[in-house]
Amino acid sequence: MTFLRISILLFVISSIWLFGKPEISIPKKFLSEDTTKIDKEYFLEATMLGYFAKNGTRNPVLKANKGMRVRITITNGEVMTHDISMEKLGIKSKTIFEKGTSTSITFVAESSDTYFCTVPGHKAAGMVGKFEVVEGSLAPKVVIGKIPMKNGKPLNLNFESGNLQDWTATGDAFKNPIVGETPSPFHEKEMKIEAEGKNFLSSGGTVNYKLTGTLKSTTFKVSHPFASFLVSGGALLDTRVELVLAETNKVIFQSTGQGRATLQPVVANLKPYLGKNIFIRIIDNETGISQIPYISNDKWAHINFDNFLFYSERPEFENELFQKDIIILPPLDRVLNAGLSGIEAAKAMTLPKGFKITLAAAEPDVVRPISFTIDARGRLWVVEGHTYPVPAPEGEGRDKILIFEDTNGDGTLDSRKIFMENLNLVSGIEVGMGGVWLGAAPYLLFIPADLQNDKPLGPPQKLLDGWGTQDTHEVLNNLRWGPDGWLYGVHGVFTHSNVGKPGASDAERTKINAGVWRYHPTENKFEVFAEGTSNPWGVDFNDYGHPFITVCVIPHMYHVIQGARYQRQAGKSFNPHTYDEIKTIADHKHYVGERGPHAGNFKSGSAGGGHAHAGAMIYLGGDNWPKEYRNTIFMNNINGAKLNNDQLTRKGSGYVASHRKDFLAMNDSWSQWLNMKYDQNGSVYAIDWYDKNQCHSSNPDVHDKTMGRIFKITNDNDKFVKVDLWKATDMELVNYHLNKNEFYVRQARTILQERGENASVNAALKDILNKNPDITRKLRALWTLQVVKGISEKELRDLLTHADENIRSWAIQFLTEKKNVSDETLASFEVLAKEEKSPLVRLYLTSGMMRLEASQRWNVLEILTKNEMDATDHNMPLMLWYASEPLAELDPNRAIVLAEKSKMPKMLNYMIQRVGAINGEDAKKALKALSIRLGHSHENHENMILIEKLLETNH
């Protein structure tokens, strides 16, 4: 015991010496009265790659004897939100964000457990490890290694000779590779290499990482079944150590470092090669030179090596580097161009056969284009974002709205007008309904305008305020008219808004910090349509009116359902009873590797370019383009400078997004398309911010202030036409609903919405709805009937029995739009819940329930939750939970019975938590009654423990 205590003491002292005294913050509820006696202390660095011990171990197994008081301190290794928690104990540290800050948990070791980060997605990304309660010594078993021999002499495989005896070098990296000084002069001073003996080998360290070369040992016989060597440096394909079979030149084992400095042992099983001759080959073919102007070179483009030994049995090392913990990244993508002129940039791009791209406008005619829309005359309304990234004082904004037009069809925007100047932090624009709509945090603005003569009819009106500006690239953005006549937009996660009409009280406002929102232009209503994701910068609707958004960092694609709550990059839902969130529909990602999205930047050309996306365009531009593109979604991949293209395929109640071949490569690292839209010709315009800095920065000097482009993509079949739908008659606008180019349909619908209800328009639209054989045309007629108030509740209710699932779905959507329904409609919903075969319709019905008073939901939800066909659906289990959870407040016992009979996974578990949160007598009685009904069977064990815990907490 004395030896053990001394060992522990020495470990603690050495850990403090290596790490320094950390700033720790221990939640009081996890501390006993005696906080001074710590029997076992661990210090870990927290990053998205995992928790790292100072000896380099990723997610080390932390050990203690039973009864020991253990403290685990984490220090943030990056600017990222992290914490540490114990799964079984249910304790959690405070959350840290800034690099270098620390926090701790303290507990008594009673049983083995799992430690992990509770921030959504971090555990899945690899921030998780084991805590083990063991008996006896905590030290690993020591096995003595033996130096390989040749001709009766030990080989110089640990470089203690101070030279390259027994080795042959080629290239520059190994001309003077032996390091015998501490600290190493070839590494950053704070790096602890931890070599075995005096010397170790490096191909250049972090100082000379650009050097390349190869080092090869003499051949020697495998005399023992196991071997180990020490390695560190880059987790890169071209910085590695190989063990090579001499007779065939076959690589039988290899290892890179893991992107850290400390040498760690790796173990190779050489049993199959006993008696064979092998040699060691150390390779550094990676220069680490970045071709991205603002991305620093990779100093880990080197390899460190030391101390090759044989063993008669497999050795155990406390800081062994396992191959599963090394996530190797490919080399940086090749950058073909940077900083091109507009004309040269267009020439450099590559597109599919039959397409071409032209420069429509460039600096100085357009600078910093941040958002745009296309009006009923096919003209582009473009916002120049001069104020970004720092909001100007009120009245001192510098943003402009420009109107561009191609007057002769040659692809050049030869007409340019200034509509308005001196605007502040504009990030979204839409035109219609009597004027211009702007997202300009902290406001949603409306500028009444004479759109035929391009004249404002007054100053901007502040419709809503309270939009946040904490992170100015995550403000409200990308406005777009929806098929239901609402104005839609998106909003990022790190900006916190509390939205309402100017002068509204806090109780009259709505919070949003990630998601999709909408505003009704005539009823002046604001709603959060769906919440979650990260920083969406684009929303669009497919042929069936289903919205989709593209996002960054987290998985990139979401089918947006009203009332849904989606996976978040950070933070939690405003509803504390959410418990889980709907995940991406993408079956792929656009970056490589498993070290997190940022680690794949500029190395992911093969997968689509990277994790950051801007813009969302579902192509519905008519029949000119090949049919394969219709209803597919396009998004710009910012880091990869590619136009990604995803296929959206119906599955269950929703969709799966699959990666199609990237449509376009800009081949220019400065290219930054922010959005794309198709026009009356089926051609596509794209705005390009064009800046060498691809990342948001609050420092305005980081961003270029002089450049910007607009490009036009055309197919060989595109034909230029001039249009002015504002001059069209009502019946002409109705007929435009039959055009396969959605440009005409959307413009026509918005104009008819502005003109208001008209009996002849209603009749003509109903004729399309009832008689046109194309379901997409029927839908368009239905949508416009809704926006012009041309369809009654009874007519919508009759559509609940329509043969097509899309019509039935939209009938539900519109019947629940006002958030109350008649008894007749509610009875029809109950019949539909019992008889409906389509999961899409059941999804709309569930979403519709969320807009009704909770007391009206019971019967429909009691039916829908029993439908076992939806138990494995992507959306339905959680959507049904979101719709059901408020019922707990109305009648805890009935809500629990609903959950008991439900076929949805986790529904009962969630309802137990929800009822437990009420902490009232009726809730306690309902939980106690459930406990009696469940009994103590194995299948109910988890729920029984939860009930007991809640009853004990609420006692």
N, C-alpha and C positions, 0 to 999 in steps of 0.2 A: 504493500500500500504506500509506503514511504516513497518508493521509486515512482509510482504512478502520480502521486501528488506533486513531486518535483517536476515530472514531465509536463503535467498540466500547467504548473506555474511558469515553467520556461516557455511553453507554447503561448500562454497569455501575454507574457512580457515581450516575446519576439513579435507577436501579432501587433501589440501596441506600438512597438518600435517601427514596424513596417508600415502601418497604416496611419500612425499619428492618433491622437485622442479624438474620437469622433464626436460631432454634435449629435446627441441622441434625444429623441422625444418618445417617451414610453407612455402609452395610454394608461391612466391611473387605474382603470379597472383590471388591468393585467398584472398589477404589482401587489405583492403582499406588504406587510408592514416592514419586513426586513429586506431592504433593497441593496444592501451592501455586499452580501455574500453571494457570489456567482461562482458556481462550481465548474461550468464549462461555457466558454465564450467563443462565438464565431463571428468573423467579419467577412462580409461578402460585398462585391461590387455588383450593382443591379444595372443591367442593360437589356434591350430587347432580345439579345442573343442568349440571355440566361443570367443566372447568378454565378459570379466567379469568385473563387477563393484567391488569396494572394499568390498561392503557388500555381495558379493557372487553371485549376480544376473548374470545369463548367458544371453547375448544379451538383456540387459535391454531396456525397452521402454524409450527413451530419450525425454524429454518434454521441450518446451519453449513457451512463449507467442509470438505472431506475432510481428515482428520488433526487437526482441532481437538479439543481437550479440552473437553467440554461438561458443565456441571452444571445440572440442573433441580431446583429447590427448590419443594416445594409446602407451603402453609400451610393448615391446616384452617379453612374458613370456617363450620363448624357443628359441633355435637356429633354426630358420625357417624364410622363407621370408613371410612378412606380410605388409599390408598397410590398409588404411581405405578410403572409398570414399562415396559420396552421389550419389544415382542413378539418380534422376531427375536433380539435380544441375550440375551433370557432373564434380564435382571437386574430386581431389584425392590427398592424402598425398604422400610424398616420400616413397619409399620402404625401410623397415628396415629388418635386418637379424640377427644381434647379439642379444643375450639375454640381456635385460635391457636397450636397446636403445629405444628412443621415437620419435614420430613424431605427427603432428597435422594437423587438418583442421579448418579453421575459416570461418564462413558464417553468413548471416542474415536470421533468421527464417521467411520465407514467406509462405511456405506450407508444409504439411506433406511429408515425404520422407522415403527412406530406406537407411541405411548405411550397407556397406559390404566390404569384402576384394576382390580385383580384381585379385589376383593371381589365375591362373586357378585351378579349383577344390575346392578352399577354401570356396566359397559361398555355393556350393552344399554340402560341408561337415558340414556347420552350422555356418559359420562366417557371420552372417547377422542378423540385427535387425531393429526395427522401430524407426523413429523420428517423433514425433507428435507435431503439432502446436495447442495449446489449449488456451482457454480463462480462465481468473481467476487464482486461486491458482494452483500451481504445486504440492502441497502436497497431498498425498493420503488421502481418507476419513478415519477417525479414528472410530473404533468400540471397545467398552470396553468389554473385556472378563471376564468370571467368573470362579473362581476356583471350580472344582467339589467337592461336599459334600458327606459325608457318616455319618449317625447317627448324623446329625446336626453339624458336624465338617468339616472344609476344609481339603482336602487330601494333603499330602506332595508330590505333583507332580511337584514341582519346586525346591525341595531340599533346601529350605531356612531354614529348621530345622537343616541342617548340618549333617543329618544322613539318614539312609535308612528306616525310619518309613514308613509304608504302602507298603513296597516292600520286596520281597524275592529273594535272590541271590543264584545262583549255579555257580560253576566254579571259576577260578581265576580272570577273568576280572573285576568282580564287588565286590571284597573284600574291596577295598578302592577306590571307583569310584568318590567320590564327590570332585570337584575342587573349591576352594574358593579363590585362589590367582590369581593376575594379574601381569605379564603374567603367564600363566599356566606352572607349572613345568614339565608337562607331554607332552608339545607340543614345537615345535621349537620356539625360542624366538620371531621371527618376525611375528608369526601367531597371528592374531586378532580373538579371539573367539566370542566376543560380546555377552556374556551371558545376560539374563534378571535377574536383581538382583545380589546377591553376588555369588551364587553357580550355578554350572551346573554339569552334570554327563558325565563321559567319561569311555569307556571300556579299557582305557590304553593310549590313545593319541598316538602321533608319537614316544614316548619313549618306552612304554610297549605294542606296537601293537601286539606282539606275543601271548598275553594272550587271552584266550577264556572263554566264559561263557554266562549265561542268567540271566536277571533280570525281575521279574514279579511283577506287582502291585497288590494290592487288587482289588476286583471287586467293581464297582460303577455304578450308574444308569445314562443313557444318558438323561439328563434333557433339552438339547437344541439341535437344529437341526444341528449346525455346531461346529466343534472343530478345534483347531490348536495346534501345538507344534513346538519347534525349534529342528532342526537336522543338523548335519554336519558329516564329516568323509568320509569313503570309499563308492564309488559307486559299491559295491560288493554284490553279491548275499547273502553272509553269514554275512553281517553287516547291520542290518535293525531294524526298529521299527515297531511293529505290533499292531493294535487294534483288539482285539479278542472278539467275542461274547461268553459270559460265558456259556450259556446253551448248546451250540453245539461245542464249541472250534473252530469255524469257523473264519478265518482271514477275516475281513471286510474292512481293509485298511492297507497299509504298505508303508513304504518309507525308502530308504537308504539315505546317503548323496550323494554329487556329486563329491567327490574327492577334497574337499576344506575344509578349517578350520572354516570359519565364520559360526556360527549358522544361519540358515534361517528358516522362518516359512513355514510350509506346512499346507494346509487346507483340512479337511475331511468333506464330506457331510454325516451327520448321521441321516438325516430325516427318513429313513426306520427303524431306530433302536430306535426311541424315546421310552422311558420307559423301554428299555431292559438293562440288566446288561452286562457290558463289562470290560475288563482289558487291561492293556498295557503290552506288552512283548518286551523287548529290547534284541536283539540277536547279539552275536559276536562269530561266529564259524570259523572265518578266521584267520590263524596265520600270513599270509603274507610272509611266508618263501619261498624264491626262491630256486629252485633246479638247476638253471642254474648258473654255477660257476661265470660268470662275470655280471650277472643281479642282481642288488641289491634287497633286500627284499622290500616288499610293505608296507611302513609306514602308508598307509591309511587303513590298515586292522584293523580299530577300528570304533566305533560309538560314537558320542557326542549327548546329549539330554538335553532338558530343557523345563519347563514352559508349561504344558498342560493346555488349557483353553477351556471353552465352549462359544458359541456366539448365540445370538438370530437371527442374520442375518449374511450372509456371510461377513467376514472381508476382507479388502483389505490391502495388504502389499507391500511396495515399493520393497522389495527384496524377495518376495514369491518364494519358490522353487517349480516349477511345475513338475509334473511327466514326462511330455514330454521332459524336459530338463535333466533328469537323464538317462544316458546310462549305464546300468548295465553290467559289464563284468563277465564272469564265472571265477572260480578259475584257478590258474596256472595248465597247463598240468602236468601230472605226468611224471617225467623223470626216465626211467627204468635203464639206464646205462650212464656212462661217463668215458672217458679215458681208453678204452679197448685196448688190444692188437689186432693186425690185425686178428688173428685167432678167438679170442673171439668175435670181432665185427661182423664177418661174421656169427658166430653161433647165435648171438643175433637178427639177422634180420628175419622178417617174410615176406613171399611171398605167392602168390596164389598156389593152388595145381598144381603139375606138374612142378614146377620151383624149382631151387636151386641156391644158390649163394656160390661162393668159393673165397678165397683170392688168387689173382693171383700174387701180389707182395706187399711188405711193406717195411717200414724203416728197415734197412738202405739202401736197394737197390733202393728205390725211396723216395725222400723227397720233400715236397711242390710241388706236381704235379699241374700245373696251366693250362695246355692245352695239348691236344694230338690229333693225327690223326691215321688212319690205312692205311698202304700202300698196294700196289698190291700183296704183298706176305702175307698179313694178319698179319703183324707185327705192333706193336704200337710204334709210335714216340712220346715221352713224353718230355715235357718241365718242368724242375725243376726251379721254380721261386724263387731263393735265393735272388735276388736283391730287389724284392717287399718288402715293399711299397715305398722305397725311391730310385729314380733313382741314379745310380752310375755315377761318372764322366766318361767322354768319355774314353773307353778302360779299365775301371776297373769293368765291370759287372761280375757277378758271376753265371749267369744262365747257365744251361746245357741242351743239347738235348741228350736223351737216346733212344736207340732202344731195345725194348723188343720182345721176341718171345717165344711162347709155342711150343717146338720142337716135343713133343710126344702126345699132346692132353689131358694131365691130368689136365688141368685147371690152371697150374702154369706157369708163365713166367720165364722159367728156363735159357733163354739166355738174357744177358744184355751187351750192347755196349754203349760206349760214342761216339757220332757222333761229337759234338763240345761243347766247354766250353767257359767261359769268355764272355758270351752274356749279354745284359743289358735290363732289364725290358721287357722280352718277355711275351706276353699275348695271342698269337695265332700262330698256326702252321698248314701248309698244305704241302703235298708232291705231286710232279708230275711236268710235263712240264719241265723236265730237272734238277730238283733240289728241294730245300726246301724253302718254303715261310714263312716269320716270320712277325708278328706284334710285333714291339719292339719300342714303342714310344721313341723318335720322328720320327722313321723311319718305312717304310715298306721295308723289306729286302728280297733279293733273294740270296741263296747260291747255285751256280752251283755244281752239285754233280754226282758222279758215284753211282747211286742208287743200282746197283747190288752188288757193293763191299763196299758200305757205306762209301765212301770217298769224302770229299769236294774237289772240283776242283779249289778252289780259296777262297778268303775271302768274307764275306758278301757284296753284292752290295746294295747300297742305291737307291732304285727305287723311293721312295717318302719320303719327309720329311715334317716337319710342324705339325706333330701329337702332340697334347697337352699332358701334364703330370700334370695338376693342381690337378686332383683327380685320383690317380693311380689305382683305381679299376674301373674306367670308361673310360679307354683308348681303342683304337682299339683292338678288340679281336675276338676269335673264327672264324678263317678263314675256308671257305668251298667252294669247286667247285660247281658252279651252273649248271643247265642243259643247259645253253646257253654258257658255256665255259668261263665265267667270274669267277674271284675269289671274293667271297662275304665275308663281315665281318660286325661287328656291333660296336657301339660307344656310350658312355654314355653322359648324359646331362650336367654334371658339369665339363667336360673337354672340352676345346675350342681349336679346331684344325683349321689350315689354310694350307691346303694340296696342295702340288705341287711337281714337279720334283726339285731336288736339284739345287739351283741357280735361280729358277723361281721368277719372280716379283710378287708383291701382286695381280696385275690384272690377272695373270695367275694361281692363286691359287683358291681353293674351300674351303669354310668354312663348318665345320660340328661340332655340339656339341650334337647331339642326332640323332640316326637313323641307317640306313643300307646303306652301301657303296659297290662299286664293282670296280675291277681293271682287265683290259684285259691283259692276260699274253704275248700275241704276239704283240698287237697293242699299248701296254703301255698307255692305257687310264684310267683315274680315274673319277668316277662319284659318286655323292650321289644318291643312288637308291630311297630312301624315307627318310623323316626326321620326327623327333619327338620321342615320348615315354620317357623313363627314362634311365635306365641302362640295356639295353639288354645284355645278356651274353649267346647267342646261337641263331642260325638260322638254319632252315632245310626246305626241300622241300617235298611236298607230291607226290602221284602218278601222279598228273597232272602238276607238276612243279611249284606249287604255294608255295611261301615262307611264313613262319610263324616265329615269334619271341616271346620269353617270357621275361617279364620285372619285375621290382620291384616297390614297393610303390604304384604306380598308378595301375589301373586294368591291369591284367597280360598278356593278350593274344591279338595278332594282326596278321591279315592276311595282308601281306605286298604287296602293289601295287606300281608299279613304278610311281614316281611323286607325291605320296600321302604325306599328312602332317597329322601327328597323334597327339593326345592328348599328352601334355608334362607335365612332373613333374615340370618343372620350365622354365622360359624364354619364348621367342616368336620365331616364325618362322623368318627366314632371309628375307622372303618376307613380307613386312608390310601390304600387301593387302590380307592376308590369311583370316582374320576375324573369321574363325571357323575351327576346326580340326576334323578329323575322329576319332571316339571313339573305344573302345575295342569291340571285337566280343564275349567276354565272357559273358555268362548269369549268372555268379556266381562269387564269390570271395573266396579266400582260407583263409580268416581270419574272425573272428566273431566280432560283435558289430558295432556301428556306430560312434565310437569316433576316427576314423581314423586308418590307417593300423598299425602304430607302437603300438597303444594301444592294438591291438589284438595279439601281439607277445607272444608266449609261453602260450597262452590261447586258441589256435585255432586248436587244434588237431582234433576236430570234423568236421572242415570245410576244412581241408587239410594241416594245419600247420602254416600258416602265409603268409605275403605279399612278402617275398623275395625269388626269384627264380634264379636258375643257370642251364644252359644247355638247349638244345632243341633237341629232337630226335623224328622224325616221323618214327615210326617203319615200315620199308619196307624190313624186313630181310628174306623174303621167306614164305614158307608154314608150317614151323615147329611149329611156335607159333600159338595159336588159331586165327582164322580169325578176331575175334572181336578187336584185337590189331592193325591190319593193318590200316594205315592212321590215327591212333590216335597219339597224341603228348605227350611225356613224358618230365617232367621237375623236377629237384630236388627242394624241398621246404626246404630252408636252415634252417629257424627257427624251422620248424616242423620235420626235419629229416625224410621226407617222399618223395617217388617218386610219384608225382602227375601224373595223366593221364586224358587228356581231349579228348572228342570226337569232331571231326571237321565235321560239317554237312553243306552241301551247302544250302544257302538261298539267293535268289535274285542274285546279282552279286558276292556275297562273301560267307561268312561262319558264323555259330554260333558255339562257343566253349562251350560245356557242360561238367560238372564235372562227370567223371566216378569214380568208386571206386579207391582209391589210390592203386597203384600197389604194393608198398613195403614200409615197415616201418623199418628204421634203428634201432630204439629203443636205440639211443645213441646220446646224445646232442652234442658230439664233431664231429659227422659225418658232412662232408661238401662236397658232391659230386659237382663237377664243370661242368662235361659234361659226356655224354653217347653216344656210337656209336656201331652199330652192325657190325659183321665181316662176313667172307665168310661162316660161319656155321649158321648164323642167331642168334648167341649168342651175348650178349651185354657186352661190357667192360665199366666200369665207373672209373673215377679218383676221389679220395677223398683227399682233402686238409688236412683234419683231424686236427682240432684245437679247443681248448675250446672257443676261441673268434670267434663269428660268424659274427662280424661286421668289416668293413674296418676301419683301423686306420692308420694315417700317422706315428704313433709311432711304429717303428719296434719291440720294446720290448714287445708289446701287443700280437704279434703273435708267436706261437710256431715255432721253426726253425728245428725241428728234426724228424717230422713225415710226413707220407703220405702213401696212399694205392691205389692199383688198384684192383677192384673186377670184377668178371665175373658172369653174370647171364645166366643160360642155362635152356632150356626146355628139358623135357625127350626125345623129338623127335630130338634134335640137334645131328648132327653127325660131328665129327671132320674130316676135310680134309685139306691137305696142298696145297697151290696154289702159282703160280708165273705168274701173268698175263703179266708181262713185257716180258716173253718169248713166249707169245701166238702169233700166226700168225694173220695177218689182218682179215682173214675170221673167225678165232676163236673168235676174239674180236667182230666182227659183230654178231656172234651167241650168244655171252654172253648178247646181248640186249634182248634176249628172256627169260633170267633167271628171275624168280620172286624175287630173292634176289637182291635188288638194289645195294648191294656192287659190284657185278660183272658188272652191267650196268655202274655205275659211273666210276669205274676204267677203263673199256674198252673205254669209251668215252674220258677220259682224255688222255689215251695212243694214241688213234687214232688222237686226236687233235694235240698231239706232233709230231706224224709221218707225218701229213700233208695230202693234197689231194691225193686221189687214185681212179682211175676210177672204178676199180672192187669193192672197198669198197662202192663207191657212188651207184653203180648199185644194190648191195646187200641190202643196207639200203633202197633204193627206193622200192625194192621188198617188204620189210617188211611194209613200209609206205602204199603201195598201196594194198597189199593182206592180211596182217595179220588181223584177225577179232577182235583182242583185241586192244581197243583204247589206252591203256597204252603202248603197244608195238609200235603202230604207232607213238605215241608221242616221244618215245625214239629214233626211227629212224630219225624223223624230227629234234630233238635236235642235234643229232650227225651230220647229214647232214649240219646243220648250222655251227657247230664248225669246220668242216673240209672244209668249203666253197664248199660244194657239191650240192648246190641248188640255182637256179637262181631266180631273181626277178619275172620273168614270172611264174615260177613253184610255187612260194609262192603266187603270185596273183591268180593263178588257185585254190589254196587251200581255198580262201575266200568263195567259194561256196561249200566246203566240207560238208558232212551231219552232222559231229560232231562239237559241239561248241568249244571243246578244240583245235581241229586242226585249226579252223577258228581264234581262239584267238591267237594262237602261230604264225600263218601266219602274223597277224597284228604286233605282237611283233617284228618279224624278219624283216619285211618290213620297219619298222620305226627305226631299230637299228642304221642306219647310219645318222639319223636325217635329211634325205631328201629323197623324193620319186619322181618318174616320174609322169608325167601328167596322164598316163594311170592308175597308181596305185591310185592316188588321186581321179580319177573319180570312180574307183572301191570302194573306201572308201565311197564316197557319196551315191552310190547305196546301199552299205551295211548299212549305217546309216538309210536309208529309209525303208529297208526291213527286217533288222535283228530282230529276235524274242527273241534271248537269251540275258538276261541282262549281262551275263559274257562277251560275245563278245562286247557288247556296252561299257562295262567297259574297255576292252583292247583297243578299238577304241578311247575312250576318253583319256586314258593314252598315246596312240600313238600320238594323236594330240599334247600333251605337248612336244613331242620331235621334232616336226616340227616347221619351222618358223611360227610366228603368222599369217602372211599373207596367209598361206596355209590352215588355220583352219576354215575360215569363214563358208563355205557351210556345212561342216560336223557338226560343232557345232550348226549352226542355225537349223539343223534337229534334232540332238540329244536332245537339250534343250527343244524341244516341246513334247518329248515323256513322257506323263503323267504317264506311267507305272513305270518310274524311280523316280517319285517324292517322294516316301516313301522308296526307297532303302537305304541300310545302307551306300553305298559308292557314288552312282552316283551324287546326288545333289552337293556335295562338290567337287568331281573330275571334274565335268563339270564347276564348278566355277573356280577351279585352271587353267583349260585349257582355259577358256574364258577371264579371267581378263586382260591379256596383250593386248587384242583387243582394249581396251579403248584408249590406246596410239596411235593406228593406225587410228581409226575413232570413236571419242566419240559418235557421233549421231547413227551410225550403231550399235555400241556396246550396246547402251541403247535400241534401237529397238529390238535387239536380246534378251535382258533381259526382255523387256516388253512382248514379245511373249512366253517367257520361261514358262514351267510348273513346274520348280524347285522352291521350297520354298526359299525365301530370295534372289534369284538371282537378282531381280531388286534392292532391297535394297543394296546389295553388289556392284552392278554396279554403283549405284548413288554415293556411297562412293568412288569407284575407280575413276570415272570420276571427282568427286570433288577434288580428290587429285592431279589432273593434273594442275589445277589452270591456265588454258590458255583460250583464247577467244573462241576457238571452244568448249571447255569443258563447259564454262558458257552458250554459246548459246544452247548447247544440253540439259543442265539441265533446262534452261528457257523454251525451247520447250516442254520438258517432263512435266514440271509443268502445262503448259497450257492444255496439253492432259489429265492429270490426274484429274484436277479440284479439288474440295473440298469435294468429297464423303467420307463417314466414312471409307471405306476400304482402301483409299489412304492416310489417315490422317498421319500415321507414315512417309511415304515416302515424303509427302509434307513438313512436319516439317524439315526433314533431308535436303531436297533441299534448303529450305529457310535458314537454318543454314549455309550450305556450301556456298551459294551465298553471304550471309552476311559476312562470314569469308574471302572469297576470293575477296571481293569488293576493 
